[in-house]
Structure formats: structure tokens, C-alpha cells
Amino acid sequence: MAALTGRFLIGGAPCVPAHIRGAIAGAPWAMLPISNMLLAALPRAALRDIRAALDPVTLVLGDVLHEPGRPLRHVYFPVTCLVSLIVVVEDRLALEVALVGREGVVGVSLALGGQRSPVRAVVQGAGSALRMTKAALRTSLAGHAPLGTVLQGYANSLIGQIARTAGCNRFHLIEARLARWLLMTRDRVESADFMMTQEFLSTMLGVRRVGISDAASSFQRRHLIEYSRGHITILDHEGLEAASCSCYAIDVADARALPVWRPAG
């Protein structure tokens, strides 16, 4: 298993993994390593040119980056933050359809010719990101073919994640869905230790709070997780993967095609 580092606060202050924190301390922006996996996969020359168009930003819990039907003005490459892509129905009902961490980009529709966001993008875990304007993205895509290749590959993976989530929400039991969601979060924040409330989970998974409580209690009895006052620690990674639905294994297989990506467990 890969080592897991740090503690990530879902709904709180960011906790930067130690290897990133050490690199950041005292270093000017031009010298910092790129920790977003898509950007890190680019050839050095392309990354050097694109870097000037990347604006480091700090995102806080609840920040709304995009709204459905609204024009897309920026893309965000997460570094230590976590972003939920949410479908909004009748302006009041919401359901998460995808998670984006440092393996991806928020607003990938812009790279495919889209002008408006199909989803609401909400910061679920506070942290840092690299922001690029719509105009800068177009210039970068025109001048650097590898960027287009990387973003198109990620877009394909994201479409798969969204499609699986739709099927998962319809056909799979709450326990299996919760296990998948916890594993997806673990992979993106690179930590087995994070904070989230039952109310938050029920909103993300589109189920009643009692369903989340029952599933989490079952996991605790089987020593898969510890869960107290919103603090979750994954104890048995292989056991939780076995409890997850088949969607997670497909998520992992799909994402392995992305540059330098790997599951954290």
C-alpha cells in the first residue's frame, strides 16, 4: 500500500500534505513544484510556458466556482482542495455526481468547446488551486498540443465517473455507495483521516441521514472505519474496498490511464 500522509479537513481548514508543505515553505511561486497531476504530466517546456498563466488561489469551504448554465470564465487545477460537481434539480434539489481533486481540473468543458457550466462546482475541502482564465486556456491549448491531450483524457475519465455515479445511485445499496465515496475521497486527498458530517454525506449521496448513520455504524462494527463527531479514519483499506460496489474498481481502472495517477490506499 502507498503511504498516506496528513489529515484533510472536509469542511474545515486545509491541511497540506507534508511533501507539498515542505516544498512550499519559503519558495517563490516560479520555483514551486506543480502538484496538480495533470499539469505535472506536461512536458517541461509546455509547463514552463503555461505556468505564467496560472494564478495560485486559496479556496474555502462552500466557495461556488461554477453555476449550471452560467458562463465559464476560469478553470481550476486543484492542488490541496477537493471540489464537488453537483447536479441541481428544480433550483432546490442537489446531488453530487463527481469529485475532483489534484488528479483533475474543474471546468474541463472549456477545453472541449463548452461555454457554460453543466453543473455547480462547490469547494468541499478547503485548500489551494491554480486558476487559469478562459482566454489563457485557449491560448495555451493553441500553443501546446500536450495540454489538450491531457485535458481530453481527463474529460473522458470524468464522463465515466459521472455515468457510473448515476448508475450507482440508482442500483447500489447505501453501504456500497458510501464505501466508494470514502475511497474516492481518500484517493484525492491522499489521507485516510478526514472530517465530514452525516448531514454532509447524506446530501452528497442523496439519501436520508439515518441511512448514512446505519452504514457508518456497520463499517465501525466491522472495524473498517472509525467515526466520531464527523471525524472519519479508514482503518482497513482492503476491507472497505471489498465493501464498495464494483464502481470503485472501475473508477480506479479508468483513472490509471491518467498521467501519474494512483489510488492512495
N, C-alpha and C positions, 0 to 999 in steps of 0.2 A: 504493500500500500504506500502511496505517496504520503509524505509528512503533511500534517495540517498545522497551520500557524495562526495565531492571533484569535481575537474574538470580534465578531462583527455584530453591530447593533442594528437590528431591523427595527426602525422606529426610534433611533437614538443617534448619538454622536458617532461619527465614523471611527473605526479602528483600523488603521493601515497595517497590513502585514509587515512583519519585521524586515523582510528583504527589500521591500519598497521604501519603508520608512528610513532605513539606513542609507539608501541611495539618495533620498530627497534631502536629507539634513545638510543645510549649508550650500547646496549646489545651485547654480544659476539654471534657469529653465532650459537654456540652449544645451546644457551638459547633462540633463536628466535622462535616464533610460526611459524608453517608451514601454509602459507596462500593459497597454491595451494589446491583446493578442493579434488583432487584425493589422494594426499599424506596425507592430513588431515583425510581422511576417513580410513586410515590403522590402525590396532591395534598398540598400543603404542610400544610394543616390536619390531614389524616389522619396524616401523618408526625409532626407535632408531638405529637399525642396518643399515638401508638403508641410514640414514642421512649422515653418513661419506662419502658416495659415491656421494653426491650431492654438486655441485660446484656453489655457487652463482655468477651470471654474470649479467652485465648491458648491455642491448641491445638497440641499437639506431635505429632510423627510417631508413628503407631501408636495414638493415642487412639481408643478404640472409643466412638462416640457412641450407637449403637443396635445391638441384637442381634435377630436374627429371632425372632419370637414373644414378645418381651418388651414390656411396656407402654411406650408413647411418653410421655415426660414433658416433653420440650423439642423445640423446633425450632431450627435453627441457620442463620443467614444468613451464609455465608462472605464475608469481605472480602479477605483475602490468603491464606487457606488453600485447600487442594484436598482434596476428600473422595471416596473411592471407595465406591460401593454394590456390595456383594458378595453373591452367592447362595452359601449354604453347603449342601453335599450330604453327607449321612451324617456330619455333625459333623466332617468332616476335609477334604473337598474344597471348594475355593473358586474362584469365577470372578467377575471384575468384570463388571457389567452396565451401569454408568453412572458418569459423572464429574460432580461438582458443584463449581463454583467460584462466583465472585461474581455470576454470572448467575442463580443459583438459590437453593434452600433445601433443607436436609436435614431430612427428617421431614414432607414435604408431605402425607403420608397423614392427619395430624391435621386438616388443613384440609378433608379430604374425608369426615370422619366416622370414619376409622380409629382404632383404639385401640392396635394392636400393630404393631411394625415388620415388614415382609415381608422385609427384607434386613439385613445387617450394614453399618453405616456406619463406615468407618475413615479417619482422617486420613492422607492420602497425602503431603501437602505441608504442613509446619508454617506456622502463621500465625494471623491473628486472625479472629474471627467475632462476630456479635451473636446472643445466645441469648435465647429467649423461652420462658416456661413454657407448658404446655398450657392452664392456666386463663387466662393473659393472652392467649393466641392466640384462645381462644373469645370472650373479652370484646371483643377488637379486631375480630374478624370480625363480631360482632353490631352493633358501633357504626360500622363503616366498610366499606361495601359495596365500595369500590375494592380493598381488600386481598383480599377473596375473589375478585374478578375476576382480579387479578394472579396469585394463587396457583393458581387453577384453570387459567389459561392456561399457567403453568409446568408444572403437573402433566400436562397434555396433551402438552407438548413432551417431558417426561421419559419418559412412557409410550412415545412414539415412539422415543426414544433406546434404551430398553431392548429394545423389539421389534426394532429394526434390529441391535442388538448380538447378539441371539440368532441372527438370520439370518446376520449377518456371520461369527460364529464357526463356523457350520455350513458355509457355502458359499464363503467367500472365502479366498484364499491368504494366508499369513502376512505377506508383504511388504505387501500392500494393507491388511491389518488393522493392522500396525504403523504404517504411514504415517497412517492415520486416527487412531490413538491419539495419535501425536505432535502432530498438528494440533489435536486436541481439547484436549490439554494446553496447547499454545501459546495457543489462544484464551482459555482460562480463567485462565492466569497472566499473560497479556499479555507474554510474553517468548519469544524464540527460543532462549534459553540456560537449560538446567536440568540437574539431576543425576538419574540413575536407573540402577540396575544391571541387567544382563541377567537376573539371578535374579528381580528385582522384576518386570520386564517379562514374563518367562515365566509368572509366577504370575498377573499381571493378564490376560494374553491366553489363558491355559490351554494353552500349548504348551511343548515341550521347549526347554531353554536353547539348544541347538545351532541350533534354528530361528530364534531371535532373533538369534544371532550371525551366521548366514548372511545374514539380511535386512538387518541393520545394516551388514555389510560391503558388501553390494550397493549400499546407499544411499551409502556412503562412496566407492566406486569411481565412482559417477555424480555425485559432488560435490553430493549433496542435503543431506547432514549431515556434521558432524564428530563422532566418537565416540571418546573416550579415557578409560579408567578411570571409566566411569559418567557422564562429562560430555558432554552432547549439545548441539550447536549446529546449528540449522536454517540451512542456507546458501542453499538455493533453495526458496523457499516455493511458487512455482508448480509447480516440478518435483515437489515432494513431494505437492502436491495432485493432480497428474496420476498419480502412482504409487499414490495412495489408491484404495480402492474407491468405488463410487457412493454408499455410505452416508454418506460425509462431506459430499458436496454436498447430500444430503437433510437431514443434520443442520443445515447452515448455513441452508438454505431454511426449515426448520422453526423454527429459533431466531430468525430475523429477525422473526418475528411477536411475539417477546418485546419488552417495553419497552426501548428504548435499547441493545439488544444489537447487536454487530457482531463478525465474525471479526477476529482480530488481525493476520493476515498481509496 
